Amino acid sequence: MSNSIALERPQSLVEAKSLRGPLSSQRFEYIGVAALFIVAGTVQFSIAIAQIFLSIAFLCWLGALVAGRERFEGPRFFWPLAFYAGATLVSAAFSYDPRASFIDSKQLVLFALVPIVYRFATGTRGLTMMTVVVTCGAISAAIGIFQYGILHYDHLGQRPQGTLGHYMTYSGLLMLVIGIATARVLFRPGERTWAALVIPALCVAVALSFSRSAPTLRPRAGCGHGVLCRCPGSDLAAICLHVQPEGSDPARPCRDDP
Protein backbone atom coordinates (compact mmCIF):
# COMPACT_ATOMS: atom_id res chain seq x y z
CA MET A 1 0.00 0.00 0.00
CA SER A 2 1.44 3.35 -1.03
CA ASN A 3 1.66 6.39 1.24
CA SER A 4 0.02 8.57 -1.39
CA ILE A 5 -3.02 10.69 -0.56
CA ALA A 6 -5.50 8.44 -2.35
CA LEU A 7 -6.58 4.90 -1.65
CA GLU A 8 -5.68 2.38 -4.29
CA ARG A 9 -8.35 0.26 -5.90
CA PRO A 10 -6.83 -3.05 -6.94
CA GLN A 11 -6.75 -3.66 -10.65
CA SER A 12 -8.35 -7.09 -10.24
CA LEU A 13 -11.30 -5.50 -8.46
CA VAL A 14 -11.74 -2.97 -11.23
CA GLU A 15 -11.63 -5.68 -13.89
CA ALA A 16 -14.06 -7.87 -11.98
CA LYS A 17 -16.55 -5.04 -11.71
CA SER A 18 -16.30 -4.23 -15.40
CA LEU A 19 -16.93 -7.85 -16.29
CA ARG A 20 -19.92 -8.36 -14.06
CA GLY A 21 -21.49 -4.95 -14.64
CA PRO A 22 -24.43 -4.88 -17.03
CA LEU A 23 -24.35 -3.12 -20.35
CA SER A 24 -26.29 -0.19 -18.89
CA SER A 25 -23.52 0.38 -16.36
CA GLN A 26 -20.95 0.62 -19.14
CA ARG A 27 -23.13 3.10 -20.99
CA PHE A 28 -23.39 5.23 -17.87
CA GLU A 29 -19.63 5.10 -17.57
CA TYR A 30 -18.93 6.09 -21.17
CA ILE A 31 -21.34 9.01 -21.01
CA GLY A 32 -20.01 10.06 -17.62
CA VAL A 33 -16.41 9.98 -18.81
CA ALA A 34 -17.29 12.08 -21.86
CA ALA A 35 -19.18 14.58 -19.70
CA LEU A 36 -16.27 14.81 -17.26
CA PHE A 37 -13.83 15.56 -20.08
CA ILE A 38 -16.17 18.26 -21.34
CA VAL A 39 -16.28 19.76 -17.85
CA ALA A 40 -12.47 19.81 -17.70
CA GLY A 41 -12.27 21.68 -20.99
CA THR A 42 -15.26 24.00 -20.97
CA VAL A 43 -14.84 25.26 -17.40
CA GLN A 44 -12.16 27.61 -18.75
CA PHE A 45 -14.59 29.13 -21.24
CA SER A 46 -18.07 28.90 -19.75
CA ILE A 47 -18.92 28.06 -16.15
CA ALA A 48 -22.57 27.50 -17.07
CA ILE A 49 -21.78 24.86 -19.71
CA ALA A 50 -19.36 23.15 -17.33
CA GLN A 51 -22.05 23.00 -14.64
CA ILE A 52 -24.52 21.43 -17.05
CA PHE A 53 -22.12 18.66 -17.99
CA LEU A 54 -21.08 18.25 -14.37
CA SER A 55 -24.71 17.49 -13.58
CA ILE A 56 -24.71 14.90 -16.38
CA ALA A 57 -21.50 13.35 -15.04
CA PHE A 58 -22.99 13.23 -11.54
CA LEU A 59 -26.14 11.46 -12.75
CA CYS A 60 -24.06 9.00 -14.77
CA TRP A 61 -21.89 8.33 -11.73
CA LEU A 62 -24.96 7.53 -9.66
CA GLY A 63 -26.37 5.45 -12.49
CA ALA A 64 -23.13 3.46 -12.82
CA LEU A 65 -23.09 2.75 -9.09
CA VAL A 66 -26.70 1.59 -9.03
CA ALA A 67 -26.71 -0.33 -12.32
CA GLY A 68 -23.41 -2.03 -11.57
CA ARG A 69 -24.30 -2.60 -7.91
CA GLU A 70 -20.99 -1.05 -6.93
CA ARG A 71 -19.95 0.05 -3.48
CA PHE A 72 -19.28 3.75 -3.03
CA GLU A 73 -15.56 4.43 -3.18
CA GLY A 74 -13.53 7.55 -2.67
CA PRO A 75 -10.02 8.63 -1.70
CA ARG A 76 -9.21 8.97 1.98
CA PHE A 77 -9.15 12.75 1.93
CA PHE A 78 -12.74 12.83 0.69
CA TRP A 79 -14.05 11.93 4.14
CA PRO A 80 -12.72 15.07 5.85
CA LEU A 81 -14.35 17.05 3.03
CA ALA A 82 -17.62 15.20 3.65
CA PHE A 83 -17.35 15.93 7.39
CA TYR A 84 -16.72 19.59 6.63
CA ALA A 85 -19.78 19.70 4.36
CA GLY A 86 -21.91 18.05 7.03
CA ALA A 87 -20.68 20.45 9.71
CA THR A 88 -21.42 23.37 7.41
CA LEU A 89 -25.01 22.19 6.87
CA VAL A 90 -25.50 21.70 10.62
CA SER A 91 -24.19 25.20 11.21
CA ALA A 92 -26.55 26.52 8.53
CA ALA A 93 -29.50 24.76 10.19
CA PHE A 94 -28.86 26.59 13.48
CA SER A 95 -28.12 29.96 11.91
CA TYR A 96 -30.26 33.07 12.27
CA ASP A 97 -31.65 32.59 8.74
CA PRO A 98 -31.41 28.87 7.87
CA ARG A 99 -32.98 29.31 4.45
CA ALA A 100 -30.44 31.89 3.32
CA SER A 101 -27.62 29.84 4.87
CA PHE A 102 -28.62 26.68 3.02
CA ILE A 103 -28.81 28.60 -0.25
CA ASP A 104 -25.32 30.00 0.33
CA SER A 105 -24.03 26.46 0.97
CA LYS A 106 -24.93 25.21 -2.49
CA GLN A 107 -21.31 25.15 -3.64
CA LEU A 108 -20.68 22.23 -1.31
CA VAL A 109 -22.00 20.01 -4.10
CA LEU A 110 -18.69 20.58 -5.91
CA PHE A 111 -17.13 18.14 -3.45
CA ALA A 112 -18.95 15.46 -5.46
CA LEU A 113 -16.25 15.95 -8.09
CA VAL A 114 -13.89 13.96 -5.90
CA PRO A 115 -15.65 10.57 -6.07
CA ILE A 116 -16.76 11.23 -9.67
CA VAL A 117 -13.21 11.71 -10.90
CA TYR A 118 -12.04 8.87 -8.67
CA ARG A 119 -14.53 6.61 -10.45
CA PHE A 120 -14.19 7.79 -14.05
CA ALA A 121 -10.66 9.21 -14.52
CA THR A 122 -8.65 6.02 -14.03
CA GLY A 123 -5.54 4.80 -15.83
CA THR A 124 -4.63 6.65 -19.00
CA ARG A 125 -7.81 8.69 -18.79
CA GLY A 126 -6.26 10.84 -16.07
CA LEU A 127 -3.25 11.69 -18.21
CA THR A 128 -5.46 12.43 -21.19
CA MET A 129 -7.58 14.71 -19.03
CA MET A 130 -4.47 16.60 -17.97
CA THR A 131 -3.61 17.12 -21.64
CA VAL A 132 -7.13 18.41 -22.33
CA VAL A 133 -6.89 20.85 -19.43
CA VAL A 134 -3.47 22.16 -20.48
CA THR A 135 -4.56 22.54 -24.10
CA CYS A 136 -7.75 24.40 -23.20
CA GLY A 137 -5.72 26.54 -20.82
CA ALA A 138 -3.38 27.48 -23.67
CA ILE A 139 -6.34 28.55 -25.80
CA SER A 140 -7.80 30.57 -22.94
CA ALA A 141 -4.43 32.23 -22.32
CA ALA A 142 -4.15 33.13 -26.01
CA ILE A 143 -7.57 34.79 -25.86
CA GLY A 144 -6.49 36.86 -22.86
CA ILE A 145 -3.24 37.93 -24.51
CA PHE A 146 -5.21 38.91 -27.63
CA GLN A 147 -7.56 40.99 -25.50
CA TYR A 148 -4.63 42.77 -23.90
CA GLY A 149 -2.57 43.39 -27.03
CA ILE A 150 -5.25 43.97 -29.68
CA LEU A 151 -8.41 44.98 -27.85
CA HIS A 152 -6.51 47.10 -25.30
CA TYR A 153 -7.81 45.41 -22.17
CA ASP A 154 -4.79 46.96 -20.49
CA HIS A 155 -6.08 49.03 -17.60
CA LEU A 156 -7.74 48.39 -14.26
CA GLY A 157 -11.16 49.25 -15.63
CA GLN A 158 -10.90 46.59 -18.33
CA ARG A 159 -8.64 43.61 -17.74
CA PRO A 160 -8.23 40.43 -19.79
CA GLN A 161 -10.88 37.92 -18.80
CA GLY A 162 -10.98 35.46 -21.69
CA THR A 163 -14.52 34.27 -22.37
CA LEU A 164 -15.43 34.36 -18.67
CA GLY A 165 -17.32 37.07 -16.87
CA HIS A 166 -14.62 38.24 -14.46
CA TYR A 167 -10.87 38.61 -14.61
CA MET A 168 -10.36 36.98 -11.20
CA THR A 169 -12.18 33.82 -12.28
CA TYR A 170 -10.09 33.83 -15.44
CA SER A 171 -6.77 34.21 -13.67
CA GLY A 172 -7.72 31.71 -10.96
CA LEU A 173 -8.46 28.98 -13.49
CA LEU A 174 -5.25 29.69 -15.36
CA MET A 175 -3.44 29.33 -12.04
CA LEU A 176 -4.69 25.76 -11.74
CA VAL A 177 -3.57 25.00 -15.28
CA ILE A 178 -0.11 26.40 -14.46
CA GLY A 179 0.08 24.03 -11.50
CA ILE A 180 -0.88 21.02 -13.61
CA ALA A 181 1.50 21.94 -16.42
CA THR A 182 4.38 22.56 -13.99
CA ALA A 183 3.81 19.21 -12.31
CA ARG A 184 3.87 17.45 -15.67
CA VAL A 185 7.14 19.16 -16.62
CA LEU A 186 8.77 18.20 -13.33
CA PHE A 187 7.52 14.68 -12.85
CA ARG A 188 6.55 13.34 -16.29
CA PRO A 189 9.82 13.48 -18.25
CA GLY A 190 8.40 11.77 -21.32
CA GLU A 191 5.37 14.06 -21.56
CA ARG A 192 6.75 17.47 -20.68
CA THR A 193 7.17 19.07 -24.12
CA TRP A 194 3.66 20.41 -24.64
CA ALA A 195 3.32 21.56 -21.04
CA ALA A 196 6.68 23.34 -21.20
CA LEU A 197 5.61 25.19 -24.33
CA VAL A 198 2.33 26.29 -22.77
CA ILE A 199 3.60 27.50 -19.39
CA PRO A 200 5.07 30.83 -20.64
CA ALA A 201 1.78 31.81 -22.29
CA LEU A 202 -0.16 30.88 -19.15
CA CYS A 203 2.14 32.95 -16.95
CA VAL A 204 1.94 35.94 -19.29
CA ALA A 205 -1.86 35.79 -19.36
CA VAL A 206 -2.03 35.67 -15.55
CA ALA A 207 0.38 38.60 -15.25
CA LEU A 208 -1.63 40.67 -17.73
CA SER A 209 -4.79 40.18 -15.68
CA PHE A 210 -3.33 42.46 -12.97
CA SER A 211 -4.93 40.24 -10.36
CA ARG A 212 -3.70 38.90 -7.03
CA SER A 213 -2.88 35.62 -8.76
CA ALA A 214 0.09 37.15 -10.52
CA PRO A 215 2.38 37.95 -7.57
CA THR A 216 1.15 35.61 -4.86
CA LEU A 217 -0.64 32.48 -5.99
CA ARG A 218 1.44 31.18 -8.87
CA PRO A 219 4.31 29.78 -6.75
CA ARG A 220 1.95 28.22 -4.22
CA ALA A 221 -0.24 26.61 -6.86
CA GLY A 222 2.74 25.22 -8.72
CA CYS A 223 4.30 23.78 -5.57
CA GLY A 224 1.03 22.39 -4.24
CA HIS A 225 0.08 20.66 -7.46
CA GLY A 226 3.64 19.46 -7.88
CA VAL A 227 3.65 17.81 -4.47
CA LEU A 228 0.40 16.00 -5.27
CA CYS A 229 1.69 14.77 -8.60
CA ARG A 230 5.01 13.74 -7.06
CA CYS A 231 3.25 11.29 -4.74
CA PRO A 232 3.77 7.77 -6.04
CA GLY A 233 0.95 6.63 -8.25
CA SER A 234 -1.13 9.81 -8.10
CA ASP A 235 -1.89 11.90 -11.19
CA LEU A 236 -3.46 15.30 -10.85
CA ALA A 237 -6.15 15.27 -13.46
CA ALA A 238 -7.61 18.72 -13.87
CA ILE A 239 -9.37 21.73 -12.53
CA CYS A 240 -11.94 21.88 -9.73
CA LEU A 241 -10.78 19.17 -7.32
CA HIS A 242 -9.93 16.67 -10.04
CA VAL A 243 -8.45 13.75 -8.18
CA GLN A 244 -6.72 10.60 -9.34
CA PRO A 245 -6.76 7.35 -7.42
CA GLU A 246 -3.56 6.06 -6.02
CA GLY A 247 -1.76 3.66 -8.29
CA SER A 248 -3.05 5.34 -11.45
CA ASP A 249 -0.08 4.42 -13.53
CA PRO A 250 -0.46 4.85 -17.30
CA ALA A 251 0.34 1.17 -17.69
CA ARG A 252 -2.68 0.23 -15.60
CA PRO A 253 -5.58 -0.49 -17.95
CA CYS A 254 -8.82 1.43 -17.77
CA ARG A 255 -12.14 -0.31 -17.35
CA ASP A 256 -12.65 -0.37 -21.09
CA ASP A 257 -9.09 -1.33 -21.99
CA PRO A 258 -8.64 -4.83 -23.42
N, C-alpha and C positions, 0 to 999 in steps of 0.2 A: 504494500500500500504506500503510495507516494505521500509526501508531506505538502503537496500542493493544496490550494484553497478549495478545490472542488473534489467531490467524491466520485471515484471511478465506478463506471458501470461495466462489468465484465463483458467482453466481446461475445462470449458464448451466450450470455443472457440476452444481449441485443439480437443475436441471430435467432435464438429460440423464439423470441417474441415476434420477429418478422415472419417466421415460418408459420406460427400458429395463428397469427392475426388474420382476420377475414379480409376479403378484398376491399370492403368499405373502409377498414382501418388504413389500408395503404393509400386509398384515395384521399382520405383526410390528411394523411401525412404529406402527400405530394402537393396538395393545394396549400397546406399550411407552410411548407417549405418555400413555395413560390411567393406566398404572401409575405413571409418574413424577409425574403430577399428584397421584395419591393419596398418594404418598410425601411430597410437599411439604406436603400438608395434614395428614395423619395423624401425622407425626413430632412434632407439638406436643401430641398427645393419647395416643399409644401407640407407643413405640419398636418393640415387637414387630410390630405391624401394618405399620409403615413398613418394617421389615426384610423382611417377607414380600413386599411389593410391590416393594421394591428388587430382590429376587432375580428377580421376574418381569420387571422392566424390564431387568435385566442379560441374562437369557436371550433376551428379544426383541431386544435390541441385537445380541447375537451372531447370532441368527437372521437379522436384517435384513442384517448384513454378509455372511453366507454366502449367503443366498438371492439377494441382489442383486449378489453378487460385487463388493462395494465394498472399496476400500482403507481400511485403518484410518486415521482422522484424529483429531487432537486439537490443542488449543491449544498454543502453544509452552511455556507454563509447566508443562504436564503432564509433560514429559520430565525436568525436575529432580525432580518428585515420584516418577516411576518409578525414577530413579536412587537416590533416597533409600530407596524401598521395597526395591530390590535390595540396597543396602548393608546395610539392616537385616536382611534374610534371611541375608546372608553372615555378618554379625556373630552372628546367632542360631545359625548352623550351627557356629561355632567357640566357642560359649559353654560354660560348665561343664555346663549341662543343656540340650542342644539341644531336646529335646522340649518342655520347659516354655517355652523361649524362642519356639519356633515357635507354640505355642498363644497366648502373650501378644502375638504379632504379627498376630493375626487381623484387627485393625481396619484394617490396611493395605488391605484390600479396598475400603474406602470411597473410596479414590482412583479407583476405577472410575466413580464418579459424574461425574468430569470428562468423559471421552469420551462417556458416556451422555447427559449433558445437552447436550454439544456436538453430538451427533447428532440428538437429538429436540426440544430446546427452541429451535427456530429461528424467526425472524420474529416474528409476533405471538404465538406460543406463549409466548415468554419473558415478554412483558408480562402475558399472562394468568396465567402462573404466579406472577408477582410479586403480582398481585391476590389470587390464592388464598392465598398465604402471609400477606399482610397481613390478610386477612379471618379466616383461622383463628387468627392471632395475636391479633386483637381478641377472638375468642370465648374463647381461652385466658386472656387477661388478665382478662376479665369473670369467669371462673370463680375466678381467684385473688383478685380483689377481693371476690367473694361469700364466699369462704372466710374472708377476713380480717374483713369487716364483720359477717357473719351467723353464721358457724360459730366465730368467735373463734380463728382460727389467727393469733394476734397475739403470740406469745412465742417464744423461741428453741427451746423444746421442740416446738413445732408451728407451722411456718411455711407460708404458702401454697405449694402445689405443683401446682395445677391437677389434671389427671388423671394426672400422671406420678408416679413413685415417689420423687422426691427434689427438694427445693426448688432445688438448684444446677442440676440439669438443666433445670428449669422456667425459672429466671431466665436461664440461658445461651441457651436457644432464643429467649426473648423479646428478648434482646439482639440476636440476628441479625435478628429482624423489625424492631426499631427502626432498625437500620442500613439495611435495605431501604426502609422507609417514609421515612426521612430523605432518602435519596438520591432517591427519587421526588419528594418535595416540592421539593428543591433543583434538580433537573435535568430534571424532566418537568412543565413549567408547565401543560400541558393536562390532566394526570392527577393533580394533587396533592391534590384535595379530600378524597377518602376517606382517603388516607394521613395528611393533616394532622389529620383528625378522630380517627384511631386512635392517633396517637403519644402524646397525654396519658394515655390508659388504659394503654398499654404501659409508659410510664415509671412510673406509679403502681404497677402490678403488680410491676415489678422492685424498686422501692423498698420495697414491703411485704414482699418476700421476705427482707429483712435479710441479703442475701448480698453477696459481694464485687463482684458485678456492679453493684450500685447506685452506689457511689462511684467506682469505678475503670474499669470496662470500657465503660460507655455512651458516653463521648466518643470513645474509641478505635475502637469498633465503628462508630459513626456516621461518623467521618472516613474510616476505611478503606473502608467500603462506598461512601461518597460519591465517593472518589477513583476507585474502580473504575468506578462508573456514569458518572463525568464523562468517562472516556476515550471518544474518538469511536467510535461504533458498537458499544459494549459495553453490554449490559444485564445487571445482576445479577439472576439469576432467583430464587433461593430459598435455603433453608437447606442446610447440609451440602455445601459446595463446589459449589453450583449455579453453573454457568459458562455464559456466553453467547458464541457466536462473534463475532469482530469483524465489523462491518458488519451487525449484526442490527437493522436499522432496521425500524420497524413497517411501512413501505411495501414492504419486501422480502417477496415472497410465500413462504409455507411450501411444503413439498413437495406438500401436498394442496390448495393454493390454485389456483383456475382461472387 
